[in-house]
Protein backbone atom coordinates (compact mmCIF):
# COMPACT_ATOMS: atom_id res chain seq x y z
CA UNK A 1 0.00 0.00 0.00
CA UNK A 2 2.81 2.40 0.85
CA UNK A 3 4.47 1.73 -2.51
CA UNK A 4 1.24 2.63 -4.33
CA UNK A 5 0.92 5.84 -2.34
CA UNK A 6 4.52 6.80 -3.12
CA UNK A 7 3.97 6.16 -6.85
CA UNK A 8 0.80 8.27 -6.84
CA UNK A 9 2.54 11.08 -4.98
CA UNK A 10 5.50 10.93 -7.36
CA UNK A 11 3.18 11.03 -10.37
CA UNK A 12 1.29 13.95 -8.84
CA UNK A 13 4.53 15.90 -8.38
CA UNK A 14 5.66 15.11 -11.92
CA UNK A 15 2.32 16.28 -13.33
CA UNK A 16 2.47 19.48 -11.28
CA UNK A 17 6.00 20.17 -12.48
CA UNK A 18 4.96 19.60 -16.10
CA UNK A 19 2.05 22.02 -15.72
CA UNK A 20 4.30 24.65 -14.13
CA UNK A 21 6.85 24.25 -16.92
CA UNK A 22 4.18 24.62 -19.62
CA UNK A 23 2.81 27.71 -17.90
CA UNK A 24 6.31 29.23 -17.73
CA UNK A 25 6.90 28.47 -21.41
CA UNK A 26 3.56 30.03 -22.37
CA UNK A 27 4.35 33.18 -20.40
CA UNK A 28 7.75 33.55 -22.04
CA UNK A 29 6.22 33.10 -25.50
CA UNK A 30 3.52 35.67 -24.82
CA UNK A 31 6.00 38.30 -23.72
CA UNK A 32 7.45 38.56 -27.21
CA UNK A 33 3.99 38.68 -28.73
CA UNK A 34 2.89 41.47 -26.42
CA UNK A 35 5.98 43.49 -27.28
CA UNK A 36 5.42 43.11 -31.03
CA UNK A 37 1.74 43.92 -30.70
CA UNK A 38 2.51 46.97 -28.58
CA UNK A 39 5.00 48.24 -31.15
CA UNK A 40 2.45 47.88 -33.95
CA UNK A 41 -0.19 49.70 -31.88
CA UNK A 42 2.24 52.54 -31.16
CA UNK A 43 2.98 52.91 -34.87
CA UNK A 44 -0.73 52.95 -35.74
CA UNK A 45 -1.46 55.54 -33.06
CA UNK A 46 1.37 57.74 -34.32
CA UNK A 47 0.02 57.46 -37.89
CA UNK A 48 -3.49 58.35 -36.69
CA UNK A 49 -2.19 61.42 -34.84
CA UNK A 50 -0.25 62.53 -37.92
CA UNK A 51 -3.32 62.06 -40.13
CA UNK A 52 -5.41 64.05 -37.65
CA UNK A 53 -2.87 66.87 -37.69
CA UNK A 54 -2.89 67.00 -41.50
CA UNK A 55 -6.70 67.07 -41.58
CA UNK A 56 -6.85 69.81 -38.93
CA UNK A 57 -4.32 71.89 -40.85
CA UNK A 58 -6.33 71.59 -44.07
CA UNK A 59 -9.57 72.52 -42.32
CA UNK A 60 -7.93 75.52 -40.69
CA UNK A 61 -6.42 76.76 -43.96
CA UNK A 62 -9.75 76.36 -45.77
CA UNK A 63 -11.56 78.21 -42.99
CA UNK A 64 -9.04 81.06 -43.13
CA UNK A 65 -9.39 81.37 -46.92
CA UNK A 66 -13.16 81.89 -46.82
CA UNK A 67 -13.89 85.58 -47.35
CA UNK A 68 -15.89 87.39 -44.66
CA UNK A 69 -19.24 88.84 -45.72
C-alpha angles and dihedrals in degrees: 000000000000091000091054091049091050091050091050092048091048091050090048091053092047091051091048091050091049091051092048091049092050091049091051091049091049092051093050091049092049093052092067091046092051091050093051092046091049091051092051091048091050091052092049092049091050090050091049092051091049091049090049091051092051092049092048091050092051092048091049094049091048091049091050092050094056109103118237117242 
